Amino acid sequence: MLLDAYASDPAGGGEPLSAFARAHLVPELAARPQAYSVLAFDGEAPVGLVNCIEGFSTFACRPLVNVHDVAVLASHRGHAIAEQMLALAEIIARERGAVKMTLEVLSGNAPAIKLYQRIGYAGYQLDPAMGTAQFFQKLLPPAPGSE
């Protein structure tokens, strides 16, 4: 429900999750030991979600953690929920021996950028003369029988 609300938001692409994703996401994430999630609740109701997926830094020869999703219901934004979830995600990343955490954010999502910068995230660069890293994607067709 939280990820579907995020996907439906302009910051998440403005399209709800597919029926396939809604049906398979939780068991598929649960089957991956390199993935973990942090949830926030208001009483019994879930209001926030951070999905993290462990990768590997070849330069450091240690794990890294990519923050793949940060979602807070619109009704609960502005209450430091994302900040608290990211703090817990960082504790877990440190426990896993991660050398760094990464995330991507749309350039027009000013509130998220302000939060990420305030809690220590910055643009990625190795040599300032080479500039900052850019995020690219290449969409692939589904494998036969996977959807």
C-alpha positions in Angstrom: 0.0 0.0 0.0 2.8 2.4 0.9 4.9 1.7 -2.2 1.8 1.9 -4.4 1.0 5.4 -2.9 4.5 6.5 -3.6 4.5 5.1 -7.1 1.2 7.0 -7.7 2.7 10.3 -6.5 4.4 12.6 -9.0 7.7 12.0 -7.2 7.3 8.3 -7.7 6.4 8.5 -11.4 2.6 9.1 -11.1 1.6 5.6 -12.0 0.3 2.9 -9.5 2.2 -0.4 -9.2 1.3 -3.1 -11.7 -0.9 -5.9 -10.6 2.2 -8.2 -10.9 4.3 -5.9 -8.6 1.5 -5.7 -6.0 1.1 -9.5 -6.0 4.8 -10.4 -5.9 6.8 -7.5 -4.4 6.6 -8.5 -0.7 7.6 -12.2 -1.2 10.3 -11.3 -3.8 11.9 -8.8 -1.4 11.6 -11.2 1.5 13.4 -13.9 -0.6 16.4 -11.6 -1.0 18.8 -11.5 2.1 20.5 -8.4 0.7 17.2 -6.4 0.9 15.7 -4.9 4.1 12.9 -2.5 4.8 12.2 0.0 7.5 8.5 0.8 8.3 7.0 3.7 10.3 3.6 3.5 11.9 1.0 5.9 13.3 -0.5 3.6 15.9 -1.4 0.4 13.9 -1.4 2.2 10.5 1.7 2.0 8.3 2.7 5.5 7.1 6.3 5.3 5.9 8.6 2.9 4.2 12.3 2.8 3.2 13.5 -0.1 1.1 17.2 -0.8 1.0 19.2 -3.2 -1.1 22.8 -4.1 -0.4 25.3 -3.9 -3.2 29.1 -4.0 -3.2 31.7 -1.3 -3.5 34.5 -2.7 -5.6 36.8 0.2 -4.8 36.3 -0.3 -1.0 35.8 -4.1 -1.2 32.9 -3.7 1.3 29.2 -3.7 1.1 27.2 -0.5 0.2 23.5 0.0 0.7 21.3 1.6 -1.9 18.2 3.3 -0.5 15.9 2.3 -3.2 12.5 3.8 -2.0 11.6 6.4 0.6 7.9 6.8 1.0 5.8 8.7 3.5 2.1 9.1 3.1 1.2 12.6 2.1 -0.9 13.0 5.2 2.2 12.4 7.4 4.9 14.4 5.6 6.7 17.1 7.5 7.0 15.2 10.7 10.6 13.9 10.3 9.3 10.3 9.6 11.7 9.9 6.6 14.6 11.2 8.6 13.9 8.7 11.4 13.5 5.8 9.0 16.8 6.7 7.2 18.6 6.9 10.6 17.5 3.3 11.3 18.4 2.2 7.8 21.9 3.7 8.4 22.2 1.8 11.7 21.4 -1.5 9.8 23.8 -0.6 7.0 26.6 0.0 9.6 25.8 -3.4 11.2 26.2 -5.0 7.8 29.6 -3.4 7.4 28.6 -1.0 4.7 31.1 1.6 3.5 28.4 4.0 2.2 24.8 4.5 1.5 23.5 5.7 -1.9 20.2 7.0 -3.2 18.7 8.8 -6.2 16.3 11.6 -6.1 14.5 13.6 -8.8 16.0 17.1 -9.3 12.5 18.6 -8.8 11.9 17.0 -5.4 13.2 19.9 -3.4 11.9 18.7 0.0 13.6 15.4 -0.4 16.9 16.9 -1.6 16.9 19.3 1.4 16.4 16.4 3.8 19.1 14.2 2.2 21.6 17.1 2.2 20.8 18.0 5.8 21.4 14.4 7.0 24.7 14.1 5.1 24.1 12.9 1.6 25.9 14.7 -1.3 26.4 14.4 -5.0 28.9 11.6 -5.9 32.2 12.4 -7.4 35.7 10.9 -7.5 37.7 13.8 -9.0 36.0 17.2 -9.0 37.5 17.9 -12.5 35.4 14.9 -13.8 32.2 16.3 -12.3 29.4 14.5 -10.4 27.9 11.2 -11.2 24.7 11.0 -13.2 22.0 8.3 -12.9 21.1 6.4 -16.0 18.7 3.6 -16.7 17.9 1.2 -19.6 14.5 -0.5 -19.4 14.6 -4.1 -20.3 11.6 -6.2 -21.6 10.3 -8.7 -19.1 11.7 -12.2 -19.4 9.3 -14.6 -21.0 6.8 -15.9 -18.4 7.8 -13.5 -15.7 4.7 -11.3 -15.9 
